């Protein structure tokens, strides 16, 4: 028998054995374990403004804080003509997953732009909560005291004109420290190889 014919028969045999094995495996039901591990049906959460939400953080008491108002991503959005203000919402998961309420923000100047983005919290030893929010225009991180109900009161603003450029995410590590990410900029330019 010629060499090429042997190679062709061996290849054909291998393919047939592989297909037969796969068919037998499927018919027997081996490996067909399906575990239902999703939380349930999705639904619309009511109460948001037309600007949607950007980030959220779950507090220890089961309440979720949600930042909303990323206007800069709206096509042809003109800040100079807009009266739009960002909002921070709260959803109490102990009661309902279907609606949110607006939080009052105290201490942020009325004339200042308020465009919340990333949001995270720090729980103090006395169980009080500080909420850290990334705000755009200018790029700052604002620390608020949360009253446990419906009010955030400004307690400190962190600025760094060199490192805070297009801030995105925040992770709080103590009552006065955090990590942030810059969405469009790197600290050092990486040259392609």
C-alpha positions, 0 to 999 in steps of 0.5 A: 500500500502506498504511503499517501493512501495509508496517511489518508486512511489513518486521518479518515479513521481518526476523524470518524472515531472523534465524531463517533466519540463526541456523538456517544458522549452527547447521547449519553448526556455526559457533561450536560450539567446546567446549574441555574445560578443567576439571580432571577428575572431582570427588571427596569429600576424606576426613578432615574433621570434621562442620563442613566447611571454610571457606577454603584456601591453596596453599603453594609446596610443593604443600600446601594448608592448609584452615581448618575449624570455622565453628561460628557458622553452625550453626543453634542452636549453643550455644558455652557447651555446646560442646567443639568446636574448630576445626581446620586441615587439610593436603592434600599435592597432591604425593601425593593429592587425596583425603584431609586430615590434621589439623595440630597447633596449638602455642601457642594456649591450650587454654582459648581458643576456636579458630574458624579462618576465612580463611587465607593465608601468607607465604613468607620469603626463607629459604623458611620460611612464616608462616601467617596465620589469621583466628580468631573469638571474639575477632576476631583474626588469628593468625600461625603458623610452619609447620614444613613438616610437620604443626605450626603454632606461634603467633608473634603475634596481631593485634587491632583492636577497632574494625576487626576485626568479623566478619572473613572473608578475608585477603591477606598482603602481607609478614611483618607486614602483611595486608589483611582483609575484614569480612563483615557490617560496613562502616567507613562507613555508605552512605546509599541515594540 
